Amino acid sequence: MEHVFMKDHTHPEGTPPSEINHLRQELQHLQAQNHQLAGTCRLLEQKFQLLFDSCENAIAFFLLNSDDTPGPFIQVNRAALNQWRCSEAEVQQLTPLDITAPEVRPEFLQKLRELRTGGEVRFETEQVARDGTRFTVEIFARQTLWDGHFLVLAIGRDVSWEQQAQARLNSYSAHLEAEVKARTAELVAANRRLEQEVMERRQAEEALKTSQEYARNIIECSLDMIIAVNLDRHIIEFNRAAQETFGYTRDEAIGAHVSMLYADQDEADYVYRVATEQGRCVQEVLNRRKNGEVFPSYLSASVLYDAAGNKIGVMGISRDITARRQAQMALEQRNRELAMLNRISQSLISSSLDLPDLLATILEETRNLLNIVACSIWLVDPLTGELVCREATEPQREVVVGWRLAPGQGLAGWVVQTGQSLNIPDVQDEPRHFQGVDQKTGLKLRSILTVPLVTKQKVVGVIQAVDEAANRFTANDLRLMEAVAANAAAAIENARLYEEVRQSAAAKAMLLKEVNHRVKNNLAAIVGLLYAERKHAAVKENREFQALIQDLIGRVQGMAVVHDMLSAAEWSPILLSELVSQVAHTSLQLLPGGRHIQVNITPSDITVPPRQATPLALIINELVTNSAKYAFHEHQRGRIDIRFSRQGQMVRLEFRDDGAGYPESVLRDRQFNVGLYLLHLIVQQDLEGSLSLRNDGGAVATLEFRYLPAT
């Protein structure tokens, strides 16, 4: 062909027309081949574009410098942009080191050096998104040659979240410029056209080869399974991940019907129908390996088109989610266990403090939790050290409850002595098992789980679960049983403390009742002695001694009134107005007859504790007695008004009568009788308050003391 070109160029006029026609035919043939090549290239570009866009993992191309350091990114897919939280404009300014955590950059550079010698590497590393988010990725990197430079293809999967991400691959490929120059009559122009077509064909072949290499690298390096089928649903693409997951070699899979990869043929038909009718199908499916094992996967299937836009098949990208499903099931099981433990805890908290009811509640929840034949609770008798069955579930409850085991006897006794939990998978091979249990209950026990009940670092008993199947209890059952035992031991201890407190309170109530009875009798005896002393012959002639005894009787009677009120209130705070009313009327009843004194008391909700009640009773008795003696000694009628008020922490009691008032000597502190002296002494020492006397239409006494609220 070179000879023809040279000949025509040198002797254009001497070239035969047949050779020119031959050249034109070859030119047309080359143009047809180029057109077909361009179509094939577009189809490959479409497959590459579909793979790049559909891949859920981050894909990036970057140059590898001569010093094995990474150059800037050349091309990244949408999944990479989403993963790194940056835009296309931002990523063009970045290198792989910019999104690699500082502490693992030396390791990352070492992997790039290994890539230079080994061709491909797979490793995990830490990346940092532009917003600061850190995550772990699994990277598969392969080295290829592009335009005379070492180019690295890196595929990264976010393994910290195990999520699928879909992105679209962006591909850049040069479209064939198939513009043919107008025919020329001259051989030189035809030669140049032919040379141009040959050059374009070579470029197209290189582009096709590059696209094929890119597509093959993505398919083979993908950590997800990539499978493509034609319209007859026969497999035409089966990558390395698919081979490793399903167990078929590429030769075994290519040409086979895709239904062999599904556990359910109806599901296989459904996926293909949805993908071809709607363009895409995304869902979880059940696949079947070559060895028959069924596993779940997450599938994203899309339609493949040729250059003319016709459907030519379906490509699916899927991921084995067995580990994720197992983790999800384990989490759900754990949630169920925690919910059961929470119900047990709530039941223990809300249950009665009565010990038998509490033990029955614990066993009922435990039996439901473990789904076992029976369970029981044994508590240590503090007097004998024996282990006593305090409660048990059916069957044979009546036989087991009340049963006593000697210290250290049986599995339960061993657990009490050692304080260690015991899980026996088969008691037939266990010498510590007490065979009398089987004989007495009629049960053929095989598995026994025993856990100590510990309070304040002391074993107080055991909770035991039994079943007639061997190897019934797992390590997880033991952990759950120990959690139940911890709550149960605390609840049992609370019930015991409650019973002790109840018994102690009952004993104290009986003692207080006896003390109240004796005090009341003693006060009555004192009053009786005073009355007897007043009737004594020698005392009758002494008016001053009679008055003294009368005052003592009034004071003792006031104390008796307070004692009766406090006893009735079980020694709780009592109303001040009620206390004043009863003491005042009792004091007036002891005075000589013939006088009519009206007492008006303002109602109040102020209460006083027992330690203030007796001093206040003595004060009211003295004030009422003084008014009766001195204010109304020349009158048959009188009036007493008593009011209460409170300001902050201080209580104010105002006592007034309509008599003659206090003598001037009393108001000036020049004269005190025994009663007034006693008043000031009680106010200052017992109430830590103050007492003031004045005249205002009669005698007025104002008492102030600190308010003590009920506790």
Beta strands, then each sheet from edge to edge (+ up, - down):
strand 1: 58-64
strand 2: 70-76
strand 3: 120-128
strand 4: 134-146
strand 5: 149-158
strand 6: 225-230
strand 7: 235-238
strand 8: 280-288
strand 9: 294-305
strand 10: 311-320
strand 11: 374-380
strand 12: 387-392
strand 13: 404-405
strand 14: 422-424
strand 15: 447-455
strand 16: 458-467
strand 17: 574-575
strand 18: 596-601
strand 19: 607-608
strand 20: 637-647
strand 21: 650-657
strand 22: 690-695
strand 23: 699-706
sheet 1: 2+ 1- 5+ 4- 3+
sheet 2: 7+ 6- 10+ 9- 8+
sheet 3: 13+ 12- 11+ 16- 15+ 14-
sheet 4: 17+ 19-
sheet 5: 18+ 20+ 21- 23+ 22-
end
